[in-house]
Amino acid sequence: MAEAYCFKCRAKREIKNPQNVVLKNKRPAIKGVCPVCGTKVFRIGKS
């Protein structure tokens, strides 16, 4: 599973409901939700 840094929890968390996205500059990314606090998290470079 992919992990991203949650700024609210200040810790790396596993991404809940991950979605693969492509940025404007064609780089892959993953966006989802923190399972602990529900904040949106985003990770660039792994898809």
PDB file of N, CA, C and O in Angstrom:
ATOM      1  N   MET A   1       0.837  -1.196   0.000  1.00  0.00           N
ATOM      2  CA  MET A   1       0.000   0.000   0.000  1.00  0.00           C
ATOM      3  C   MET A   1       0.874   1.250   0.000  1.00  0.00           C
ATOM      4  O   MET A   1       2.005   1.231   0.484  1.00  0.00           O
ATOM      5  N   ALA A   2       0.346   2.307  -0.537  1.00  0.00           N
ATOM      6  CA  ALA A   2       1.082   3.566  -0.622  1.00  0.00           C
ATOM      7  C   ALA A   2       0.958   4.341   0.690  1.00  0.00           C
ATOM      8  O   ALA A   2      -0.061   4.278   1.378  1.00  0.00           O
ATOM      9  N   GLU A   3       2.009   5.062   1.008  1.00  0.00           N
ATOM     10  CA  GLU A   3       2.008   5.900   2.202  1.00  0.00           C
ATOM     11  C   GLU A   3       2.225   7.342   1.803  1.00  0.00           C
ATOM     12  O   GLU A   3       2.899   7.630   0.813  1.00  0.00           O
ATOM     13  N   ALA A   4       1.651   8.247   2.577  1.00  0.00           N
ATOM     14  CA  ALA A   4       1.835   9.679   2.358  1.00  0.00           C
ATOM     15  C   ALA A   4       1.944  10.354   3.714  1.00  0.00           C
ATOM     16  O   ALA A   4       1.482   9.815   4.720  1.00  0.00           O
ATOM     17  N   TYR A   5       2.554  11.533   3.743  1.00  0.00           N
ATOM     18  CA  TYR A   5       2.714  12.274   4.985  1.00  0.00           C
ATOM     19  C   TYR A   5       1.443  13.072   5.258  1.00  0.00           C
ATOM     20  O   TYR A   5       0.992  13.840   4.408  1.00  0.00           O
ATOM     21  N   CYS A   6       0.873  12.892   6.435  1.00  0.00           N
ATOM     22  CA  CYS A   6      -0.309  13.648   6.848  1.00  0.00           C
ATOM     23  C   CYS A   6       0.168  14.846   7.670  1.00  0.00           C
ATOM     24  O   CYS A   6       0.815  14.676   8.704  1.00  0.00           O
ATOM     25  N   PHE A   7      -0.152  16.050   7.211  1.00  0.00           N
ATOM     26  CA  PHE A   7       0.311  17.256   7.895  1.00  0.00           C
ATOM     27  C   PHE A   7      -0.443  17.510   9.185  1.00  0.00           C
ATOM     28  O   PHE A   7       0.082  18.168  10.083  1.00  0.00           O
ATOM     29  N   LYS A   8      -1.656  17.008   9.299  1.00  0.00           N
ATOM     30  CA  LYS A   8      -2.429  17.195  10.523  1.00  0.00           C
ATOM     31  C   LYS A   8      -1.919  16.266  11.629  1.00  0.00           C
ATOM     32  O   LYS A   8      -1.756  16.692  12.772  1.00  0.00           O
ATOM     33  N   CYS A   9      -1.668  14.996  11.287  1.00  0.00           N
ATOM     34  CA  CYS A   9      -1.151  14.017  12.259  1.00  0.00           C
ATOM     35  C   CYS A   9       0.358  14.139  12.451  1.00  0.00           C
ATOM     36  O   CYS A   9       0.901  13.685  13.459  1.00  0.00           O
ATOM     37  N   ARG A  10       1.033  14.755  11.481  1.00  0.00           N
ATOM     38  CA  ARG A  10       2.492  14.862  11.468  1.00  0.00           C
ATOM     39  C   ARG A  10       3.166  13.496  11.491  1.00  0.00           C
ATOM     40  O   ARG A  10       4.116  13.266  12.240  1.00  0.00           O
ATOM     41  N   ALA A  11       2.654  12.590  10.652  1.00  0.00           N
ATOM     42  CA  ALA A  11       3.211  11.242  10.564  1.00  0.00           C
ATOM     43  C   ALA A  11       2.889  10.663   9.195  1.00  0.00           C
ATOM     44  O   ALA A  11       1.975  11.125   8.512  1.00  0.00           O
ATOM     45  N   LYS A  12       3.653   9.641   8.801  1.00  0.00           N
ATOM     46  CA  LYS A  12       3.358   8.933   7.562  1.00  0.00           C
ATOM     47  C   LYS A  12       2.201   7.984   7.832  1.00  0.00           C
ATOM     48  O   LYS A  12       2.206   7.243   8.815  1.00  0.00           O
ATOM     49  N   ARG A  13       1.209   8.016   6.949  1.00  0.00           N
ATOM     50  CA  ARG A  13       0.036   7.160   7.090  1.00  0.00           C
ATOM     51  C   ARG A  13      -0.222   6.432   5.779  1.00  0.00           C
ATOM     52  O   ARG A  13       0.132   6.915   4.703  1.00  0.00           O
ATOM     53  N   GLU A  14      -0.844   5.262   5.886  1.00  0.00           N
ATOM     54  CA  GLU A  14      -1.253   4.527   4.701  1.00  0.00           C
ATOM     55  C   GLU A  14      -2.448   5.255   4.081  1.00  0.00           C
ATOM     56  O   GLU A  14      -3.337   5.706   4.802  1.00  0.00           O
ATOM     57  N   ILE A  15      -2.475   5.372   2.761  1.00  0.00           N
ATOM     58  CA  ILE A  15      -3.520   6.138   2.091  1.00  0.00           C
ATOM     59  C   ILE A  15      -4.801   5.318   2.012  1.00  0.00           C
ATOM     60  O   ILE A  15      -4.793   4.182   1.539  1.00  0.00           O
ATOM     61  N   LYS A  16      -5.910   5.908   2.482  1.00  0.00           N
ATOM     62  CA  LYS A  16      -7.227   5.286   2.395  1.00  0.00           C
ATOM     63  C   LYS A  16      -7.896   5.785   1.118  1.00  0.00           C
ATOM     64  O   LYS A  16      -7.803   6.970   0.798  1.00  0.00           O
ATOM     65  N   ASN A  17      -8.565   4.906   0.390  1.00  0.00           N
ATOM     66  CA  ASN A  17      -9.213   5.226  -0.895  1.00  0.00           C
ATOM     67  C   ASN A  17      -8.234   5.860  -1.881  1.00  0.00           C
ATOM     68  O   ASN A  17      -8.494   6.959  -2.372  1.00  0.00           O
ATOM     69  N   PRO A  18      -7.104   5.190  -2.188  1.00  0.00           N
ATOM     70  CA  PRO A  18      -6.127   5.791  -3.109  1.00  0.00           C
ATOM     71  C   PRO A  18      -6.651   5.882  -4.538  1.00  0.00           C
ATOM     72  O   PRO A  18      -7.315   4.970  -5.028  1.00  0.00           O
ATOM     73  N   GLN A  19      -6.341   6.995  -5.196  1.00  0.00           N
ATOM     74  CA  GLN A  19      -6.708   7.201  -6.592  1.00  0.00           C
ATOM     75  C   GLN A  19      -5.469   7.627  -7.351  1.00  0.00           C
ATOM     76  O   GLN A  19      -4.767   8.551  -6.941  1.00  0.00           O
ATOM     77  N   ASN A  20      -5.202   6.951  -8.461  1.00  0.00           N
ATOM     78  CA  ASN A  20      -4.078   7.329  -9.311  1.00  0.00           C
ATOM     79  C   ASN A  20      -4.475   8.531 -10.149  1.00  0.00           C
ATOM     80  O   ASN A  20      -5.540   8.538 -10.768  1.00  0.00           O
ATOM     81  N   VAL A  21      -3.625   9.546 -10.172  1.00  0.00           N
ATOM     82  CA  VAL A  21      -3.872  10.746 -10.964  1.00  0.00           C
ATOM     83  C   VAL A  21      -2.603  11.087 -11.736  1.00  0.00           C
ATOM     84  O   VAL A  21      -1.513  10.633 -11.388  1.00  0.00           O
ATOM     85  N   VAL A  22      -2.753  11.888 -12.784  1.00  0.00           N
ATOM     86  CA  VAL A  22      -1.618  12.364 -13.568  1.00  0.00           C
ATOM     87  C   VAL A  22      -1.630  13.884 -13.501  1.00  0.00           C
ATOM     88  O   VAL A  22      -2.644  14.518 -13.793  1.00  0.00           O
ATOM     89  N   LEU A  23      -0.501  14.462 -13.115  1.00  0.00           N
ATOM     90  CA  LEU A  23      -0.393  15.913 -12.998  1.00  0.00           C
ATOM     91  C   LEU A  23      -0.269  16.555 -14.378  1.00  0.00           C
ATOM     92  O   LEU A  23      -0.112  15.858 -15.380  1.00  0.00           O
ATOM     93  N   LYS A  24      -0.340  17.882 -14.427  1.00  0.00           N
ATOM     94  CA  LYS A  24      -0.238  18.605 -15.696  1.00  0.00           C
ATOM     95  C   LYS A  24       1.077  18.332 -16.413  1.00  0.00           C
ATOM     96  O   LYS A  24       1.127  18.303 -17.643  1.00  0.00           O
ATOM     97  N   ASN A  25       2.137  18.135 -15.643  1.00  0.00           N
ATOM     98  CA  ASN A  25       3.444  17.880 -16.241  1.00  0.00           C
ATOM     99  C   ASN A  25       3.687  16.388 -16.504  1.00  0.00           C
ATOM    100  O   ASN A  25       4.829  15.966 -16.689  1.00  0.00           O
ATOM    101  N   LYS A  26       2.617  15.600 -16.518  1.00  0.00           N
ATOM    102  CA  LYS A  26       2.630  14.162 -16.862  1.00  0.00           C
ATOM    103  C   LYS A  26       3.258  13.264 -15.805  1.00  0.00           C
ATOM    104  O   LYS A  26       3.537  12.097 -16.081  1.00  0.00           O
ATOM    105  N   ARG A  27       3.486  13.778 -14.608  1.00  0.00           N
ATOM    106  CA  ARG A  27       4.027  12.940 -13.537  1.00  0.00           C
ATOM    107  C   ARG A  27       2.899  12.192 -12.836  1.00  0.00           C
ATOM    108  O   ARG A  27       1.823  12.753 -12.632  1.00  0.00           O
ATOM    109  N   PRO A  28       3.129  10.932 -12.464  1.00  0.00           N
ATOM    110  CA  PRO A  28       2.093  10.184 -11.743  1.00  0.00           C
ATOM    111  C   PRO A  28       2.028  10.608 -10.280  1.00  0.00           C
ATOM    112  O   PRO A  28       3.023  11.051  -9.707  1.00  0.00           O
ATOM    113  N   ALA A  29       0.848  10.470  -9.684  1.00  0.00           N
ATOM    114  CA  ALA A  29       0.658  10.807  -8.278  1.00  0.00           C
ATOM    115  C   ALA A  29      -0.490   9.975  -7.719  1.00  0.00           C
ATOM    116  O   ALA A  29      -1.263   9.374  -8.465  1.00  0.00           O
ATOM    117  N   ILE A  30      -0.586   9.951  -6.400  1.00  0.00           N
ATOM    118  CA  ILE A  30      -1.672   9.256  -5.717  1.00  0.00           C
ATOM    119  C   ILE A  30      -2.302  10.232  -4.737  1.00  0.00           C
ATOM    120  O   ILE A  30      -1.601  10.916  -3.992  1.00  0.00           O
ATOM    121  N   LYS A  31      -3.639  10.294  -4.740  1.00  0.00           N
ATOM    122  CA  LYS A  31      -4.318  11.113  -3.746  1.00  0.00           C
ATOM    123  C   LYS A  31      -5.317  10.251  -3.008  1.00  0.00           C
ATOM    124  O   LYS A  31      -5.839   9.273  -3.543  1.00  0.00           O
ATOM    125  N   GLY A  32      -5.573  10.632  -1.766  1.00  0.00           N
ATOM    126  CA  GLY A  32      -6.495   9.858  -0.942  1.00  0.00           C
ATOM    127  C   GLY A  32      -6.784  10.579   0.352  1.00  0.00           C
ATOM    128  O   GLY A  32      -6.711  11.805   0.423  1.00  0.00           O
ATOM    129  N   VAL A  33      -7.116   9.800   1.391  1.00  0.00           N
ATOM    130  CA  VAL A  33      -7.532  10.343   2.673  1.00  0.00           C
ATOM    131  C   VAL A  33      -6.737   9.663   3.785  1.00  0.00           C
ATOM    132  O   VAL A  33      -6.428   8.474   3.701  1.00  0.00           O
ATOM    133  N   CYS A  34      -6.414  10.423   4.818  1.00  0.00           N
ATOM    134  CA  CYS A  34      -5.758   9.862   6.008  1.00  0.00           C
ATOM    135  C   CYS A  34      -6.779   9.025   6.780  1.00  0.00           C
ATOM    136  O   CYS A  34      -7.873   9.512   7.067  1.00  0.00           O
ATOM    137  N   PRO A  35      -6.445   7.770   7.123  1.00  0.00           N
ATOM    138  CA  PRO A  35      -7.413   6.928   7.829  1.00  0.00           C
ATOM    139  C   PRO A  35      -7.662   7.343   9.279  1.00  0.00           C
ATOM    140  O   PRO A  35      -8.666   6.942   9.867  1.00  0.00           O
ATOM    141  N   VAL A  36      -6.770   8.136   9.863  1.00  0.00           N
ATOM    142  CA  VAL A  36      -6.909   8.520  11.267  1.00  0.00           C
ATOM    143  C   VAL A  36      -7.754   9.782  11.432  1.00  0.00           C
ATOM    144  O   VAL A  36      -8.710   9.800  12.207  1.00  0.00           O
ATOM    145  N   CYS A  37      -7.390  10.854  10.687  1.00  0.00           N
ATOM    146  CA  CYS A  37      -8.058  12.142  10.890  1.00  0.00           C
ATOM    147  C   CYS A  37      -8.974  12.558   9.749  1.00  0.00           C
ATOM    148  O   CYS A  37      -9.783  13.471   9.916  1.00  0.00           O
ATOM    149  N   GLY A  38      -8.866  11.908   8.591  1.00  0.00           N
ATOM    150  CA  GLY A  38      -9.740  12.223   7.471  1.00  0.00           C
ATOM    151  C   GLY A  38      -9.266  13.352   6.569  1.00  0.00           C
ATOM    152  O   GLY A  38     -10.001  13.780   5.680  1.00  0.00           O
ATOM    153  N   THR A  39      -8.045  13.843   6.784  1.00  0.00           N
ATOM    154  CA  THR A  39      -7.476  14.907   5.965  1.00  0.00           C
ATOM    155  C   THR A  39      -7.051  14.347   4.613  1.00  0.00           C
ATOM    156  O   THR A  39      -6.648  13.188   4.521  1.00  0.00           O
ATOM    157  N   LYS A  40      -7.139  15.166   3.558  1.00  0.00           N
ATOM    158  CA  LYS A  40      -6.674  14.751   2.241  1.00  0.00           C
ATOM    159  C   LYS A  40      -5.154  14.642   2.269  1.00  0.00           C
ATOM    160  O   LYS A  40      -4.473  15.510   2.816  1.00  0.00           O
ATOM    161  N   VAL A  41      -4.624  13.567   1.674  1.00  0.00           N
ATOM    162  CA  VAL A  41      -3.183  13.382   1.552  1.00  0.00           C
ATOM    163  C   VAL A  41      -2.841  13.171   0.087  1.00  0.00           C
ATOM    164  O   VAL A  41      -3.682  12.735  -0.700  1.00  0.00           O
ATOM    165  N   PHE A  42      -1.588  13.486  -0.279  1.00  0.00           N
ATOM    166  CA  PHE A  42      -1.173  13.479  -1.677  1.00  0.00           C
ATOM    167  C   PHE A  42       0.270  13.015  -1.751  1.00  0.00           C
ATOM    168  O   PHE A  42       1.107  13.437  -0.952  1.00  0.00           O
ATOM    169  N   ARG A  43       0.565  12.135  -2.723  1.00  0.00           N
ATOM    170  CA  ARG A  43       1.920  11.630  -2.892  1.00  0.00           C
ATOM    171  C   ARG A  43       2.297  11.704  -4.365  1.00  0.00           C
ATOM    172  O   ARG A  43       1.602  11.138  -5.210  1.00  0.00           O
ATOM    173  N   ILE A  44       3.378  12.387  -4.680  1.00  0.00           N
ATOM    174  CA  ILE A  44       3.828  12.528  -6.060  1.00  0.00           C
ATOM    175  C   ILE A  44       4.886  11.460  -6.348  1.00  0.00           C
ATOM    176  O   ILE A  44       5.741  11.184  -5.507  1.00  0.00           O
ATOM    177  N   GLY A  45       4.821  10.864  -7.535  1.00  0.00           N
ATOM    178  CA  GLY A  45       5.894  10.001  -7.990  1.00  0.00           C
ATOM    179  C   GLY A  45       5.630   8.530  -7.966  1.00  0.00           C
ATOM    180  O   GLY A  45       6.357   7.787  -8.625  1.00  0.00           O
ATOM    181  N   LYS A  46       4.642   8.056  -7.253  1.00  0.00           N
ATOM    182  CA  LYS A  46       4.331   6.624  -7.242  1.00  0.00           C
ATOM    183  C   LYS A  46       2.897   6.441  -7.681  1.00  0.00           C
ATOM    184  O   LYS A  46       1.975   7.089  -7.186  1.00  0.00           O
ATOM    185  N   SER A  47       2.744   5.539  -8.623  1.00  0.00           N
ATOM    186  CA  SER A  47       1.391   5.342  -9.129  1.00  0.00           C
ATOM    187  C   SER A  47       1.093   3.878  -9.334  1.00  0.00           C
ATOM    188  O   SER A  47      -0.007   3.525  -9.759  1.00  0.00           O
TER     189      SER A  47
END
